Protein backbone atom coordinates (compact mmCIF):
# COMPACT_ATOMS: atom_id res chain seq x y z
CA UNK A 1 0.00 0.00 0.00
CA UNK A 2 1.47 3.39 -0.94
CA UNK A 3 1.19 6.59 1.05
CA UNK A 4 -1.54 8.03 -1.16
CA UNK A 5 -3.52 4.79 -1.03
CA UNK A 6 -3.34 4.62 2.77
CA UNK A 7 -4.80 8.11 3.12
CA UNK A 8 -7.52 7.54 0.51
CA UNK A 9 -8.80 4.48 2.35
CA UNK A 10 -9.38 6.36 5.63
CA UNK A 11 -11.37 9.53 5.02
CA UNK A 12 -12.86 10.17 8.46
CA UNK A 13 -11.55 13.14 10.51
CA UNK A 14 -8.35 12.55 12.47
CA UNK A 15 -10.02 13.37 15.79
CA UNK A 16 -12.31 10.36 15.41
CA UNK A 17 -9.48 7.87 14.80
CA UNK A 18 -7.83 5.96 17.59
CA UNK A 19 -4.17 6.56 18.39
CA UNK A 20 -3.35 3.03 17.23
CA UNK A 21 -4.94 3.69 13.82
CA UNK A 22 -2.93 6.89 13.38
CA UNK A 23 0.32 5.15 14.38
CA UNK A 24 -0.42 2.39 11.91
CA UNK A 25 -0.93 4.91 9.10
CA UNK A 26 2.28 6.79 9.89
CA UNK A 27 4.45 3.76 10.73
CA UNK A 28 5.89 3.39 7.23
CA UNK A 29 7.39 6.92 7.33
CA UNK A 30 9.81 5.95 10.10
CA UNK A 31 11.04 2.86 8.29
CA UNK A 32 11.76 4.48 4.93
CA UNK A 33 13.67 7.62 5.91
CA UNK A 34 16.95 5.93 6.87
CA UNK A 35 17.49 3.71 3.84
CA UNK A 36 20.90 4.41 2.31
CA UNK A 37 21.42 4.91 -1.40
CA UNK A 38 24.47 3.12 -2.79
CA UNK A 39 26.56 3.74 -5.86
CA UNK A 40 29.91 2.63 -7.23
CA UNK A 41 32.54 5.20 -8.07
CA UNK A 42 34.84 3.74 -10.74
CA UNK A 43 38.36 5.01 -10.55
CA UNK A 44 38.00 5.59 -6.80
CA UNK A 45 39.66 8.80 -5.84
CA UNK A 46 40.76 11.34 -8.40
CA UNK A 47 44.38 12.50 -8.43
CA UNK A 48 43.65 14.57 -5.32
CA UNK A 49 42.21 11.53 -3.45
CA UNK A 50 38.59 12.69 -3.63
CA UNK A 51 35.41 10.96 -4.78
CA UNK A 52 32.57 12.81 -6.45
CA UNK A 53 29.11 12.29 -5.00
CA UNK A 54 26.40 14.24 -6.79
CA UNK A 55 28.01 17.67 -7.21
CA UNK A 56 30.39 17.55 -4.23
CA UNK A 57 33.76 15.93 -3.50
CA UNK A 58 34.81 13.99 -0.40
CA UNK A 59 38.35 12.91 0.53
CA UNK A 60 39.48 9.28 0.68
CA UNK A 61 42.87 7.83 1.70
CA UNK A 62 45.54 8.41 -0.96
CA UNK A 63 46.00 4.65 -1.36
CA UNK A 64 42.63 4.48 -3.13
CA UNK A 65 43.58 6.70 -6.05
CA UNK A 66 42.53 4.84 -9.20
CA UNK A 67 40.59 2.07 -7.38
CA UNK A 68 36.83 1.49 -7.54
CA UNK A 69 35.07 2.27 -4.26
CA UNK A 70 31.46 1.94 -3.08
CA UNK A 71 29.68 5.00 -1.71
CA UNK A 72 26.62 4.83 0.54
CA UNK A 73 24.66 8.06 0.70
CA UNK A 74 22.63 8.41 3.91
CA UNK A 75 20.33 11.23 5.01
CA UNK A 76 23.10 13.14 6.79
CA UNK A 77 26.38 11.48 5.82
CA UNK A 78 28.42 9.87 3.07
CA UNK A 79 30.24 6.59 3.79
CA UNK A 80 32.95 5.24 1.44
CA UNK A 81 33.87 1.54 1.35
CA UNK A 82 36.81 -0.25 -0.26
CA UNK A 83 35.59 -3.82 -0.61
CA UNK A 84 33.78 -4.46 2.67
CA UNK A 85 35.92 -2.08 4.73
CA UNK A 86 34.78 1.44 5.61
CA UNK A 87 37.54 3.86 4.63
CA UNK A 88 35.89 7.28 4.98
CA UNK A 89 32.84 8.86 6.60
CA UNK A 90 31.87 12.48 5.98
CA UNK A 91 28.99 14.77 6.88
CA UNK A 92 26.80 15.32 3.83
CA UNK A 93 27.39 18.66 2.13
CA UNK A 94 24.24 20.59 1.27
CA UNK A 95 25.46 23.27 -1.17
CA UNK A 96 26.69 22.36 -4.67
CA UNK A 97 30.32 22.32 -5.75
CA UNK A 98 31.87 22.03 -2.28
CA UNK A 99 34.55 19.69 -0.93
CA UNK A 100 34.96 18.04 2.46
CA UNK A 101 38.57 17.06 3.08
CA UNK A 102 40.00 15.19 6.05
CA UNK A 103 43.70 15.73 6.72
CA UNK A 104 44.17 12.15 7.98
CA UNK A 105 43.53 10.87 4.46
CA UNK A 106 46.60 12.72 3.17
CA UNK A 107 49.15 11.73 5.85
CA UNK A 108 50.21 8.67 3.84
CA UNK A 109 51.30 10.80 0.86
CA UNK A 110 54.72 11.90 2.20
CA UNK A 111 55.61 8.26 2.96
CA UNK A 112 54.63 7.00 -0.51
CA UNK A 113 56.06 10.01 -2.39
CA UNK A 114 58.62 11.83 -0.22
CA UNK A 115 59.24 14.50 -2.88
CA UNK A 116 55.57 15.47 -2.95
CA UNK A 117 55.88 17.69 0.11
CA UNK A 118 58.79 20.14 0.42
CA UNK A 119 61.11 19.15 3.28
CA UNK A 120 59.69 15.62 3.63
CA UNK A 121 62.13 12.71 3.85
CA UNK A 122 61.63 8.99 3.43
CA UNK A 123 61.86 6.95 6.69
N, C-alpha and C positions, 0 to 999 in steps of 0.2 A: 504494500500500500504506500503510495507516495504522500508527500505532505499535503498537496492540494486535495487528493482523494480523502485523506483523513479528516480534513475540515469540512468537506462537502457532505460527508456522511452525517455529521453531528451539527445540526443547525439551530438547536435550542440555545437560549442565552447562557453565558458562562455562569452566572449566578445560580442557575438551577442545576448545574452539574455537580457531581460529587468531586471531592479532591482527588480520589483515586482515578476517576475518569479523565480529569485534566492531566494528571501525571502520566497516564497511559498515552494520551495524545502527544505530549511533549517529550516523551522518553527518547524518541529516536534522535532528537536534536543533540543530546549529550553524547551519544555514541558516535555520531558522524563528524564532529568538529575536530577530533584529534587524529584523524587518519593521515598518515604522511603520504606525500607524492614522491615517487622515486624516478630518477632518470640516470642514464649513463652519460658520462662525459668522456668521449674518446680523446685520447691525447693527454688525459690527465691535466696537469698544470701546464700553463703556457711557459714561456721562457723566464717569466718572473715568479713562477711557482704559485699561480692563481688559477682557480677554476671559475668559469662564467656560469652563473645561475640567473636565468631571466636576463636582466640588463645590468646586473651587478657582478663584482668579482670578489672572491674569497680566497685567502691564502691557504696553501697546503704545504707540507714539508717538501724541501727542495729535492728529495729523493724520488718524488713522484712526477717529476717533469717528464713528459712524454708517455706516461702510463695511463691506462684507462681506469677511471675511478667511478664509484657509484655515489650519487648524491641523493639524500633524502631531504625533502623540503617539508618542514613542519609548519605549524601556525606561527611560531615565533622564533624558529631557529633553522639553520642549515647544518646537516651532518654529512661529512664526507667519509666514505669507506674505501679502503684498498683491500679487495677480496672481502673477507668477513671482519676485518679489523677496522675500528673507528680511528681515523687519523686526524680529523679536524672537526671542531664544533664551533659555529659562529652564531651570533644573534642575527636574525634576519634584518636586512636593510630595507627600509621602506621607499626611499627616494630612488630614482633611476640614475644609473651611471656612477654609482659610488663603489668604493672598495673597502673591505674590512681585512686588515692585515694583522697577523700575530707575529711578534718578533721571534718567538720560539721556533717558528717554522723555518727561519733563515739562519739559525745558529750553526747548522751543519755545513753551510756553504763555505766558510773559511777552511774547514778541514778537507773538504773535497777538492776545492780550488783555492789554494793559498794565495794566488796572485789576484784573486777577485776583489779583495779588500786591501787597501793600502796599509802596509805595516804588519799584515798578518804573516805568520810563519807556520810551516808544517810541523806537527809534533814529532 
